[in-house]
Each structure stands twice: as C-alpha cells, then as structure tokens.
Amino acid sequence: MGILINEQTRVVIQGITGREGAFVTGEMLKYGTKILAGVTPGKGGDEVHGMPVFDTLKQALTAFPDINTSLIYVPPLSAKDAAIEAISKGIKLVNIITERVPIHDVSDMFSYAQSQGARIVGPTSVGILTPGKCKLGPIGGTDPDFQFAPGRIGIVSKSGSMTSETAWILHQAGFGISTALSVGGDVIACSTFADILPLFEADPETDAVVLFGEPGGVYEEQAAELLKQKMFTKPLVAFIAGKFADLMPSGITFGHAGAIMERGMGSPRAKMETLRAAGALVAEVHHEIPELLRKALSE
C-alpha cells in the first residue's frame, strides 16, 4: 500500500522540457509511473518521451482530468507560481524537486497548500517512491530496483542521497520498503517528519519507519514529541548525521540550507537524546540501522 503515491497516481510534470525534467520523465516512465502530460509555457504541442506538452496546467487538466499529482522541475523563482497553480486547480499532492527556492516563496506556497487541504513535499526533495507502484522524481537513480525492494519499512529523510543509501543498507539486511521519500533539507520543509509519520502510522503495510535526520532546525524534536504523545506508535529507528557539528561554532550552516545550529538549538546529539527519550531507537552509525530495526520489530 505505502503512502502518498501508488498505482492510482496520475502525474503531470511542470517543467518537463528542461534537461533534468525530460531525463527524469524517461526514468519514471521506465519504472511504470503513469505520467499523463507535461507543462512548459511556450512549448505547447511538443512531446517529451511521447508525453504531450501543454502551455498551461489548465489545458493539461482539460485533456487529462485524472491528473492528481504534480512533479515540479521549474527554476527556483518559478517554483511558487507552479505550486500555487497546481493546487489552485485541485491537485492535492505536489512534489517539488527544485533547489534554492527563496524562503519567503516556500512560506507562501506552504500557507496556500494548508488553506486548500493540499500537500507539498519539498522543495529540494529527491522524490517519493513506493516500490513496484510509482516513482516520483530522481529517487533511486536509473535502477531503483537495486535498492528499493518492496517491503514493510518506511523511510523518511532530509537527505536525498541518503534516502537511497538507507534503502540500500536495509535491502542488504533483507528488509524491503513500503514507501521512501525525501522531505528536503531547506529551512522550511512543507512536509516535516511530524507530518509524514502519521501517514505511516495509518498504513497497514508499514511495520516500522527509519528516519534520517541532520543538524539544524527542530523537525526531529517534533517527531520525538509525536512519539511522546503516542501519535506514532510503530517502531521508529533514527539516525542523525553530522555529530561533528557539535564541535563547531554556533550559527554555521552545514550542507543543506536548513542545517543551521544556533542558540543551543539543532544539535545532533541533542536530537539523538530527545528521540531516545521519546522511545525511538537511535543509531550511532548509519550501518547500525538494520540491527536496531530487527531489535525493534522483535520486541
């Protein structure tokens, strides 16, 4: 079953004619994702991998009213308009791959999505994958089956590359994936760990979840609070990258835009302690995740 996407997902790609958008379109089609159309203003009438391109989303929806999901591959300054256009036309799931979207634009699109009952995953997401059913974005690269075998473990991660790496170490240990997704590592994530965990909680085909966190922000602490309030009751195994950051001066960004530690907040060690206190099993090193997962499931 998984969460967010499945065999019923019908996709439009906003920015389909760009180099990266066109490449990922081909990979998604190869995986079996049901892409119905693409949108690029001024490119109406073109085709990308056999998919029709429209000038506007309204035109695409008129031709393909079954579209229910948008993948956004437009330039950073266009991402807000693309997301708001999709949501205003009734699309309830928007996955934004675009990086370096201005913070105030992310705030605006997030607020609009909330008001319309829609969900945005991203920006700076590597995508969402429910094995054997649907792949959004570049997640898993050109051979997703290499890492993402079907199974009963959910993955939610700030890091795109480590979403795949986490799936790979689980695969080596004999675990499969229900759904894996990257929420993105920006200062504002439109879908946080605390937003995603309840979806896995409600999924009968997810037995446990692996969370990959990073320095900065409070999204891991919010996940811990969810555990404390018994709003997420399945086993949660967490790994927080960047423990070296605790030795560095305050106020420095490490990697992702959201990885900022200041005023005593955002410390990897503090996140680990908070998650442990809430009942999560926390790995000291990344390859310890499968061992902790086995322990959690056996209990």
Secondary structure, DSSP 8 states (H G I E B T S, - for coil): --SS--TT--EEEETTTSHHHHHHHHHHHHHT--EEEEE-TT-TT-EETTEEEESSHHHHHHH-TT--EEEE---GGGHHHHHHHHHHTT--EEEE------HHHHHHHHHHHHHHT-EEE-SS---EEETTTEEETTTTTT-GGGT--EEEEEEEES-HHHHHHHHHHHHHTT--EEEEEE---SSS-SS-HHHHHHHHHH-TT--EEEEEE-SSSSHHHHHHHHHHTTS--S-EEEEE--GGGGGS-TT-B-SSTT-B-BTTBS-HHHHHHHHHHHT-EEESSGGGHHHHHHHHHH-
